[in-house]
């Protein structure tokens, strides 16, 4: 028996999109290592090799080697009925001609089951020899997709040339000529990240240094002055300067004798002292009240809780059920809110990681290579862009081009024969 369970149907949907333009009827060879596919297009110009590893499935079982003859357009019609986030399960019995497909939706209890008739396809399995390539270019798959899309408008063929200066894609057609050159830049992401972190650190340092400078300029030796100012302010609350009172008394009444002038400051000072003393007494009383309340709080809370429990006991059973139901609903809502917050944080982090895309271009060159290919096939290869963020072009003179998309659960590799240029 064969059974394979994908946690996300989107992976299989993307794989079928990546091969549907090249092949129609294929054999999926299944064993304990996973699912493999190898097929050529009708013109025998391009070959596609695909693997989905057993470790990439949520559950995988294959009791013995099996071959699943699949019509790609029919298989794609069924998988389109499943959402990208659905759980997709493939099942096939030994020597059976039916493939069972089950799509389960996570948030609901929806389960969709389909059966597809398999085919007996006679396809010769080709051996792909190991080759040491003269040039290997690794670049973002989105960049390769853009280059092919742009140059496709210029002509039907594209020349890829790898040299020490970089890799150049050139298209020449009736309306004109276009070319795109990418240079080796393996540390693009690293340098960008370092520069970003450096800018953030500089901002923090500048803010701190400016604040410290402003403090030093406005208040040199500020700590001592603050302490002195604070002590003076405290003294002013409890004692009034006699000289200031004397000056005020003289302005109010010039005929008053020295005895009266001496008495006034004392009287005023006494009033102030009484006032400040009253303020202090009020503060002490407030503190005592707060302490008493703090001491009483636990007891009062216990009494309040007991009262609530007594009230709940007095309630009828129907109301108790309603209250417990409301409490459970409230806890569920709180749990959902927390889960939503954590999911939002994860999505935000994922989005930031996606935005921080690796834009580097790495070129490994043994010798210069220049080959011409049909841009139509290269355009079909770019259908695998959603599967992997980066791809590698492997080239050697007079050898088929290898375009490799590697992703977590497997790989898709395309081989394309070069065009023979007329002398």
Secondary structure, 3 states (H helix, E strand, C coil): CEEEEECCHHHHHHHHHHHCCCCCEEEEEEECCEEEEEEECCCCCEEEEEEEEHHHCCEEEECCCEEEEEEHHHHHHHHCCCCCCCEEEEEECCCCCEEEEEEECCCCCCEEEEEEECCCCCCCCCCCCCCCCCEEEEEEHHHHHHHHHHHCCCCCEEEEEEECCEEEEEEECCCCEEEEEECCECCHHHHHHHHHHHHHHHHHHHHHHHHHHHHHHHCCCHHHHHHHHHHHHHHHHHCCCHHHHHHHHHHHCCCCCHHHHHHHHHHHHHHHHHHHHHHHHHHHHHHHHHHHHHHHHHHHHHHHHHHHHHHHHHCCHHHHHHHHHHHHHHHHHHHHHHHHHHHHHHHHHHHHHHHCCCCCEEEEECCCEEEEEEHHHHHHHHHHHHHCCEEEEEECCCCCEEEEEEECCEEEEEEECCCCCCC
